[in-house]
Amino acid sequence: MIPQEFLDQYGMIIAIVLFAVTYVLMLIFSKIRPYIALGSAVLFIATGMLPLGEIWGAIDLNVILMIAGTMGLVALFIESKMPALLADLIMERVPNVMWAAVALSLFAGVISAFVDNVATVLMIAPVALEICKKLKTNPVPFIIAVAVSSNLQGAATLVGDTTAIMLGSALDMSFLDFFWYNGRPGMFFVVELGALISALILMFLFRKEKGKIPKAKNRTKVTDYVPSILLLVLLALLIGASFIPNKPDVTNGAICCVLMVIGLVYSWIKNKTFKAVLGPLKEIDYQTILLLLGLFLMIGGISSQGVIDWLGDLLKQVGEGNLFLMYTVIVWGSVIISAFIDNIPYVMTMIPIIAGLATKMEIDPTVLYFGLLSGATLGGNCTPVGASANITGIGILRKEGYTVKNGDFFKIGIPFTLAAIIPAYIVIWLFFEVI
């Protein structure tokens, strides 16, 4: 434990150094990021930079519960083969390979608006690979298109992505707030505008792929409709809970976890084996949950040492008190940073900074928050390592024997990102500051 007098004088500097070193180590040793974050969190607590009384308050339990519960349900959903059937139905209605690529990407985007991005890629990639095998065409651009579309649509709803969940929790947003917020169109419509323009970009990129799609002899048969029903119930309950005033902070997380437990109990009763329960539980990304736990504590530590307030003042100076300039810096800075750094820790760091900045300037932070979410979400599409969905897609291709070069990814990722972020940048400002 560092003496309080020393912390009062040097605590901010120590916190910044420890936080920066942690980020560098997470970039270098990406496979053990959760343990690095947790180790750093322990140091913040052990040194007294995060007081014991502030530990619980630093953890956003609602976010962790929502992620865990949703991932468990998604695992059951995938096992039911419903996503494969939906893909079959879409493929029956496309005339050629170009439209197959666009349709698969849009389909991945629709699922990703309600399901984790990585899970979405895992659902759709096998379908894309099978189509490419039948057509004897290169699956690399198909999988890349699916991954970047998944990343884009993750910001469309409250449950679409970890960053959306974090922002929704910070702003106490309901499920419907992502559709209509403070009397204006919400992030859903901003994202869908970007998706529409991005689809045109994909049509141009795949314009030479005119081969016919072979029709499947038999559609995929769904083995169980209960997981699909549970996901629909999940969405209905999240929407319903949004109308409850003064609800507990963990309401959404509790809904997700309770429905996951119901799904697991049903699976156990149906299959009469504990493997039916352990399988979906193993599919929960515990690495992400541990990473979030460590990051929550780290953010609590630097906040306790005044770093968040200092960064807010710095951003205010950079923007010279001009809201539009600060908005521009946040959007495009987020795009650049998220192209190389995982957007989860970045967004988690920026949320309290923007909150502090808004308090100091006495402004409504909505435009800055939405700019942060759009920039951080889409920036990950610029590079192969910018988002977990990209890494997952490339890993699937590697297992199939395909090498993804940086140029292969840039050719799709960069124009896709620009086509989505430019209209989002304009529309968010118009919706929340001009109109």
C-alpha positions, 0 to 999 in steps of 0.5 A, spaced: 500 500 500 502 506 497 502 512 503 496 516 501 501 523 502 505 519 496 499 518 492 496 525 493 502 528 489 504 522 484 498 518 484 496 520 477 502 519 474 503 512 477 496 511 474 497 513 467 504 509 467 501 503 469 495 504 465 499 505 459 504 499 460 498 495 461 495 497 454 502 496 451 502 489 454 495 487 452 497 489 445 504 485 445 501 479 448 494 479 445 492 471 447 493 473 455 490 480 455 484 478 460 490 476 465 494 482 464 488 486 465 486 483 471 494 483 474 493 491 473 487 491 476 490 487 482 496 492 482 491 498 482 487 495 488 494 493 492 497 500 491 491 503 494 490 507 487 483 504 487 480 504 494 477 498 497 470 501 498 470 503 490 471 496 488 464 494 487 462 501 484 467 500 479 464 494 476 458 494 471 455 488 473 449 489 468 454 489 462 457 482 464 451 479 466 448 481 459 454 478 455 454 472 459 447 470 458 446 472 451 452 468 449 449 462 452 443 463 449 446 464 442 450 457 443 443 454 444 441 458 438 446 455 433 445 448 436 438 448 433 441 450 426 436 455 425 441 460 423 443 455 417 435 454 415 435 462 415 441 462 410 438 457 406 432 461 405 436 467 403 440 463 398 434 460 394 432 467 392 439 470 390 440 470 382 448 470 382 454 470 386 455 477 387 448 478 390 450 472 394 455 476 397 451 482 399 445 477 401 450 474 406 453 480 409 446 483 410 444 477 413 450 477 418 448 484 419 441 483 421 443 477 426 449 481 429 444 487 431 441 482 436 447 477 437 454 477 439 459 479 432 463 473 433 457 468 434 454 471 428 461 470 424 461 463 426 454 462 424 454 465 417 462 463 415 460 456 414 454 457 409 459 462 405 464 457 405 460 451 403 457 456 397 464 458 395 466 450 395 460 449 390 462 455 386 470 453 386 471 460 388 475 464 393 472 464 400 476 470 403 472 476 400 466 473 402 468 471 409 471 478 410 465 481 408 461 477 413 465 480 418 465 487 417 458 487 416 457 484 423 461 489 426 457 495 423 451 492 425 453 491 432 452 498 434 444 498 431 441 495 438 442 495 445 444 488 445 448 488 438 455 488 441 459 489 448 460 497 446 453 498 445 451 494 451 457 499 455 454 505 452 447 503 453 449 502 461 452 509 461 447 513 459 441 508 462 438 507 455 433 502 454 432 497 448 428 502 444 432 508 445 437 505 440 431 506 435 428 513 438 432 517 443 430 524 446 425 525 440 430 524 434 432 517 430 437 513 434 443 509 433 439 504 429 437 508 423 444 511 423 447 504 422 442 502 417 444 508 413 451 506 413 449 499 412 445 501 405 451 505 403 456 499 404 452 494 401 452 498 394 460 498 396 460 491 396 456 490 390 461 494 386 467 490 389 463 483 387 461 486 381 465 481 377 462 475 380 456 473 376 456 465 377 450 462 378 448 459 385 446 452 385 440 450 389 440 446 395 436 439 394 434 439 401 433 445 406 437 445 413 432 442 418 431 446 425 432 441 430 429 445 436 425 451 435 425 453 443 432 457 443 429 461 437 423 462 441 427 464 447 431 469 443 425 472 441 422 472 448 429 476 450 428 481 445 421 482 448 423 482 455 428 487 454 423 492 450 418 491 456 423 493 461 425 499 458 418 502 460 419 500 467 421 506 471 427 506 476 428 499 475 434 496 478 441 497 474 442 489 473 435 488 470 437 487 463 443 483 465 438 479 470 433 478 464 439 475 459 441 470 465 434 468 467 433 466 460 439 462 459 438 458 465 431 456 462 434 454 456 439 450 459 434 447 464 430 445 457 436 442 454 438 438 460 431 435 460 430 434 453 437 431 452 437 427 459 445 429 459 449 434 463 453 435 456 447 439 454 448 444 459 456 444 459 456 445 452 453 452 451 456 454 458 463 452 455 461 457 449 461 463 453 467 467 452 469 468 459 476 471 456 472 477 454 468 477 461 475 477 465 478 482 460 472 487 462 472 485 469 479 487 469 478 493 465 472 496 469 477 496 475 483 499 472 478 505 469 476 505 476 483 506 479 485 511 474 478 515 475 480 515 483 486 518 481 483 524 477 486 521 470 479 521 467 478 529 469 485 531 467 483 527 460 477 531 459 480 537 460 485 536 455 480 534 450 476 540 452 483 544 450 484 540 444 477 542 442 478 549 444 471 549 447 468 548 440 463 542 440 463 540 433 471 540 433 471 535 439 466 531 436 470 531 430 476 529 434 472 523 437 469 520 431 475 520 427 480 519 433 476 513 434 476 510 427 484 510 427 485 508 434 480 502 434 483 500 427 489 497 431 486 497 439 480 493 441 474 497 441 472 494 448 477 497 452 478 504 448 470 505 449 470 503 456 476 508 457 472 514 453 465 513 456 467 517 463 472 522 459 466 524 455 462 524 461 467 528 465 468 533 459 460 534 458 459 536 466 465 541 465 462 544 459 455 543 461 453 540 455 449 534 453 454 529 451 449 525 447 452 527 440 459 525 443 457 518 445 454 516 439 460 519 435 464 515 440 460 508 438 460 509 431 467 511 430 470 505 435 465 500 432 467 502 425 474 503 426 475 496 427 473 494 420 480 498 417 484 492 419 485 484 420 486 485 427 481 491 429 475 487 431 474 480 434 470 478 428 475 480 423 480 475 427 475 470 428 473 470 420 481 470 418 482 464 423 476 460 420 479 461 413 486 459 416 483 452 418 481 451 411 488 453 408 487 460 406 492 465 407 489 472 408 493 478 406 493 485 409 491 487 402 485 482 401 482 485 407 484 493 406 481 492 399 474 491 402 475 493 410 477 500 408 472 502 403 466 499 407 468 503 413 469 510 409 462 508 406 459 507 413 462 512 417 462 518 413 454 518 413 454 516 420 458 522 422 454 527 418 447 524 420 449 524 428 451 531 428 445 533 424 440 529 428 443 531 435 445 538 434 442 541 428 435 539 427 
